[in-house]
Amino acid sequence: MKVKTYILLFLRVAAGWHFLYEGIIKLLQPEWSSEAYLRGSFGFLSGFFHWLGSDPGMVQVIDFLNVWGMILLGTGLFIGLFIRISAISGILLLLLYYFAYPPFGSPYFGLSPEGHYWIISRNLIEILVLGVVYLFPVREFSIEKFIGFFRKKSEPDNVDDESHDGETNNRREMLKGLATLPFLGGLILGSISRSSSLDPDALSGATIALNKFDISDLNGELPKGKLGNLEISRLILGCNLIGGWSHSRDLHYVGQLFRQYNNEKKIIETLSIAEQAGINLTNMVNQFYPILNKYKAMTGSEMLSICQVHLDMEGGDKMKFIKEAMDMGATSMYIQGAVGDNLVQDGQMDLIQESLEFMRDQGYLAGMGAHSIQVPIACEAAGIKPDYYFKTMHHDKYWSAHPREFREEFSVDRERSLDHNKFHDNIFDVFPEQTVEVFNQIDVPLFGFKVLAGGAIEPEDGFRYAFENGADFICVGMFDFQIVEDVNLVIGILNKDLNRSRPWKA
């Protein structure tokens, strides 16, 4: 065979295996669904795809057609059976993928789990490959060649068919038509053995397949509470692990390790797992909204966000960062904990009131963050009523907590001391009993955060402590592999009798 023939043969077989492998992986992972992919579509055909994804029955039909369409056309291309029919079917399928998320004409064009595109995407490239296969359907090493051998043998007087140019009536040429079958069998067996550890490719959707973290392991539905007109899961997703803020004391490499693990793809997977597990609110900072918005655009996610905002104390517009959070799609905002500590310590209660009123005037629930219990005490004394508090909340019964007699207010997230009797990134609710006592007198919802003291407290212990001592919601930074377990812990704790004296405020 000529080099050109080998190249065309490789294109046919490679494209076939790509489709076939994706179909097999999706078939072996029953949790896969095209629903999020369809509902997240954008572009001029998005209404059509949203309609397809809006009906569960329709989604099941589409899933069936998608999986088996890929398997059948992939098999046809790989073994060389109905080559042109398979090629044109693949082109039509890829066109649907291309226009579901067109890399043009949208503020979200080019968004993909694997990179950025503009007009030319991997789907378009594969469409061009299949176009070549359709125009030049090489039948070397194909079932069509094998069938053609017997057809000619049964019709010895038939003249050569140009579509089977080069075929000869000998055993070697006949066996060449079957050459792809053993390769196909080996590849299929290999793909099945690895299916438990591999995700469906982005070819047919941005739906994230859950491997080791099976949503079917959930023990029920995650309870929710009302915050204003929002219904929020009692457990919300923190963002410190995404940013590498590990609070790992003197283990300096841990922050970098967090950032290396939580790359963009892993963050998107983590958000997807959290949402499927029942978590519908994530804590955010302004710098992470691009990736959250990318995830929402790709998947049609309805994840809410609560943004911890700073005040621009050096620029001319102190509300600058609050406005940025609004522009990026925050559901609610609260003054960040360290900022709240500084404002109270400096006596800037008027600026706190001004900031909260500015958020409310724009139609947002406005919260107050704090590490120090003096923040809510000062706000209550000044008649400042945020819509909720976001306060550190954990006990101090763990090894790295320094002695109570050496603790100081307004020391959290300040200078880290080498003196083990002072703050060294080790404690975030300096006087836990006072936190409980003060919030028993405050009639607004409470988000407890740092409930595990930066990983020093076991989750079940920290979660139970926070809920029993007045938290209405808890904010927890979680890796993807921790989410299902943590959700189950919260479900178990809240579905049993709690030793809780503070009434639920949300």
C-alpha positions, 0 to 999 in steps of 0.5 A, a space after each residue: 500500500 502507498 503511504 497515503 493509503 496508510 495515512 487514510 487508514 490510520 485516520 479511519 481507525 483512530 477516529 473510530 476508536 475515539 468514538 467507540 472508547 467514549 461510548 464504552 466508558 459512558 455505557 459502563 458508568 451509569 451515573 453519566 448523563 447528558 442533562 447538565 451538558 444540554 442545560 448548560 448550552 449557550 449560543 444561537 441554538 441553546 434554546 433547542 438544547 435546553 428544551 432537550 435537557 428539560 425533560 427527564 424522559 427526553 434526556 434518557 432517550 438522548 443518553 441512549 442514542 448518544 452512547 449507542 450511536 458512538 459505539 456503533 459508528 465507532 465500531 463501523 469506522 474501526 473495523 471498516 463496515 458501512 464506512 461512509 454511513 459511519 463517517 457521515 453519522 459521526 459528522 452529524 453528531 459532532 456538529 451537534 456538539 459543536 453548536 451546543 457550545 460554539 467557540 464564537 458569538 458568546 461571552 462564554 465562547 471557547 470555554 472547555 474543560 481542556 482548554 480555550 478555543 476560538 472557531 476551531 475546536 477539537 470537534 471541528 477538527 474531528 469533523 474535518 477528519 471524518 470528512 476525509 474518511 467519507 471522501 476517501 473510504 479506504 477499505 484496506 483491513 476492513 470488513 467491507 473488503 472481506 465481504 467483497 471477497 466472498 461476493 466476487 467469489 460467488 460471482 466469478 464472471 463479475 468485473 472488478 468494482 472500482 470501489 474495491 480497487 486492488 482486491 484479489 481473490 487470494 487468502 492473504 487479501 481476505 484475511 487482511 479484511 479481518 485484521 482489525 478484529 483482534 485489535 478491537 477485542 484487545 482494546 475493548 477488554 483493556 478499556 473495560 478493565 480501566 473504566 472504573 478509573 477514567 472519566 468520559 471525555 469532554 467530547 460529548 459533554 461537560 458532565 463530570 463523571 464521579 469515580 471514587 466519590 459515588 453520589 449513590 453513597 449518600 445517606 439521604 438529602 442534605 437539609 436546608 435552611 432559609 436565608 431571606 428568600 434563599 433556600 441554602 444547604 446547611 453545609 456550604 463549600 469553602 474556598 480556602 483549599 482552592 486558594 491554597 490557604 491551608 492554615 498548616 501551621 509551620 508546614 510551608 509546602 502544604 499551601 503549594 500542594 493544595 494549589 497543585 492538586 486543585 487545578 482548574 479541572 479539579 476545581 470544576 470537578 469539586 464544584 460538580 460533586 458538591 452540587 450533586 451531593 446537595 450543596 448549593 452554596 459556595 463561599 467565594 472571593 472575587 479572584 475565583 469568580 471567573 472559574 465559578 462562572 466558567 463552571 456554571 456556563 459549561 454545566 448549567 449549574 445553579 450553584 449560589 455564591 456568598 462572597 467575602 468582600 474587602 473594602 478599598 481603604 486606599 482608593 477613592 471608592 471604598 465600595 469598589 470590591 463590593 461592586 466587583 462581586 456584584 458584577 461577577 454574580 455574587 448571590 450575597 456578600 459579607 464583610 470579610 472576617 479579618 476586615 471586620 476585625 480591623 474595622 471594629 478594632 479601629 472604631 470604624 462602625 460607621 463604615 460597617 453600617 455604610 457598607 451593609 446598607 450599600 449592599 442592601 440598597 442594591 438588593 443583596 443580603 448583607 453579612 458581617 464576618 468576624 474572627 473576634 467575638 468583639 465584632 458582633 458585640 460591637 455591632 449589637 452595641 451600635 445597633 448594627 444588624 447584619 442579615 447574618 454573621 459569618 463567624 469562626 466557630 470551633 472548640 479548643 480541645 486539640 493539641 496545637 491550640 495554645 493555652 487560654 491564658 495567653 490568648 488575645 482578641 484580634 490576634 487571628 490572621 495577624 502576626 504569626 509568632 514563634 512563641 508557642 504561647 501566642 498565635 501561630 496560625 493555630 486557632 481561629 475562635 479564640 474564646 469558644 465559650 464566649 462565642 456560644 454565649 454571645 450568639 445565644 443573644 443574637 437573633 440573626 442567622 449564623 454561618 460557622 466557619 473554620 469549624 475544624 480549626 484548619 484541619 485540627 479537629 475531626 469532621 464529625 466532632 467539629 460539625 456537631 460542635 458547631 450545630 449544637 452550639 448555635 450555627 445555622 450553617 457551616 462553611 467547610 473547605 473540602 477536597 473532592 474526595 471528602 465531600 460525600 463523606 462530609 455530607 453524610 456526616 451532616 445528614 446524620 448529625 442533623 437527623 438526630 436529636 441535637 443538644 442545641 439550646 439556640 433556636 434555629 434562625 434560618 
